[in-house]
Amino acid sequence: MNKVNYQLELDKIIDSITADGITPTLLMHSCCAPCSSYCLSYLAEYFSITVLYYNPNISPKEEYDKRVQEQIRLIGELSLKNKVRFIEGNYEPERFYQMAEGMEHLPEGGERCFACYRLRQREAARYAKEHGFDYFTTTLSVSPHKNAQKLNEIGLSLAEEFQIPYLVSDFKKRGGYQKSIEYSRAYHLYRQNYCGCEFSKRQAEELVSRH
């Protein structure tokens, strides 16, 4: 099965938006300020964006709160064509642990992570549909550690389920991940060495202890 180049698919959507001279509304699920930095700078040229911060996977609560504040700070400091709004979703770690039951010992990047993608993207799809957005998407594909094919497959299936367009992406393309690192330096963003959940933190700590 051939992999889809989702960056080229996104180019086509943006070309059609530009040709129509409209500024659609986009609900963008964000996992953290560093990952959102490039995505916002890129897409705010074409969309009116609302960032949804829904990440029940992040623990402990102090880590979650720190990431929320960095996200808010970044949005306030970025100079963008279109104003970006921010919404904090509910912090529901019990939903994450319920989802992860039986998959606690799986390695990062596998089925537990895919289920976590779906959990967070589902909330974005639901919110976007209920509040009349034109599109929804996620920043997750900017990370080289995230499976863009799986993210887009999940997003497109949710688009069908909720009847709202999913903005496909592979934000790591064209140097997107490197640009997010540059934004992090420029804005002195807090960058963490694990995705957010206790399982990814444990794996990161084990890697450090081996070296």
Beta strands, then each sheet from edge to edge (+ up, - down):
strand 1: 25-29
strand 2: 48-53
strand 3: 85-88
strand 4: 135-138
sheet 1: 3+ 2+ 1+ 4+
end
